Amino acid sequence: MPGRVEGKIGIVIGAGQTPGDTIGNGRATAILLAREGARIIVADQDIASGKETVEMIIAEGNEASFELIDAVDETSVSILINRVKEKFGSIDILHNNVGASLALGDAVAVDLTEDAFDRSFAVNLKSHWMACKHVIPIMRQQGGGSIVNISSLAVLEGYPYLGYKTMKTAVIAMTQNLAMAHADAGLRVNAILPGLMNTPMAIEARVAAGTPRDQVIASRNARVPLGNRMGTAWDVAYAALFLHSDEAQFISGIWLPVDGAAWASQGKY
Ligand SMILES: NC(=O)c1ccc[n+]([C@@H]2O[C@H](COP(=O)([O-])OP(=O)(O)OC[C@H]3O[C@@H](n4cnc5c(N)ncnc54)[C@H](O)[C@@H]3O)[C@@H](O)[C@H]2O)c1
């Protein structure tokens, strides 16, 4: 039986992962898209981690290759995208996964440094825009494609740190703008808002900041209404698989929370 994204060429930017015990969103998405028939280009600034994702995909008998990229450098982004187009002939899927908060020095407004603000802007927003900018002409020319930008439930919640909150909110505005502007060419652009996920990126930064691991995990689990446990990277990956597949052919410009009813439960009394 053909996979749900059979034969598609997909670039996942940020498909390596922060080291840790669990799997990251980007890596899980790359693995799942490959399982469902896509040929995946794993793009990351971390060579070892990106190649590890490729090895995991190939070990399952699926197709992937690694490309080094600095997602905040336009030359690097455009070279990668053009190389993929030349090599494979089309780009059907762009998955923008790069993003971080505390690891970039994010803070509340009065403590945030100019450098940390600029880093947050570059990593969380500019990187997504630049990849879209260079992929869209290719997708327009081929008559369609799917872009998913990873935002965050922080957009809808009382998230404390200014950089991440602001940039992830702008990712939604950008997603809607692109969906509107390129619908005429059959191009779909959507966003996913992960909630509290048990991923190394979310857990390790807080452990490194001094909170004991058990405490980080227990307090995050307790804040999730659905089953009192965090989601996993696979929950994000399955949402991405759907949005990138032709099953979602009439869906564009949406932002999809993957959050265990967290948003629906806000202000519960
Ligand atoms: N885990 C959560 O709880 C959670 C919640 C909401 C949103 N998110 C979002 O999910 C995304 C990340 O999830 P993840 O679990 O895959 O994180 P991760 O940290 O495990 O993986 C991110 C990958 O991006 C790469 N990367 C970072 N900067 C880069 C750059 N400039 N160029 C190229 N590669 C770069 C890293 O090397 C890493 O391999 C982010 O957008 C994050 O904001 C996560």
The ligand as an ORCA input file, in Angstrom:
! r2SCAN-3c Opt
* xyz 0 1
  N       9.300     20.499     22.730
  C       8.325     21.286     23.060
  O       7.738     21.176     24.148
  C       7.893     22.350     22.087
  C       6.746     23.083     22.388
  C       6.345     24.056     21.492
  C       7.064     24.272     20.331
  N       8.185     23.557     20.065
  C       8.918     23.833     18.826
  O       9.384     22.637     18.219
  C      10.566     22.942     17.478
  C      11.762     22.141     17.912
  O      11.446     20.911     18.377
  P      12.537     19.744     18.480
  O      12.035     18.870     19.544
  O      12.815     19.156     17.148
  O      13.880     20.553     18.952
  P      15.370     20.097     18.939
  O      16.131     21.146     19.671
  O      15.514     18.687     19.415
  O      15.802     20.109     17.396
  C      16.017     21.300     16.703
  C      17.099     21.084     15.685
  O      17.271     22.329     15.006
  C      18.640     22.516     14.764
  N      18.949     23.931     14.584
  C      18.862     24.920     15.502
  N      19.264     26.081     14.960
  C      19.605     25.816     13.681
  C      20.107     26.601     12.620
  N      20.357     27.913     12.740
  N      20.362     26.006     11.436
  C      20.132     24.685     11.272
  N      19.662     23.882     12.253
  C      19.414     24.451     13.442
  C      19.336     21.921     15.983
  O      20.683     21.572     15.682
  C      18.454     20.714     16.294
  O      18.963     19.548     15.681
  C      10.878     24.398     17.726
  O      10.368     25.192     16.684
  C      10.166     24.647     19.029
  O       9.915     26.005     19.244
  C       8.609     22.609     20.930
*
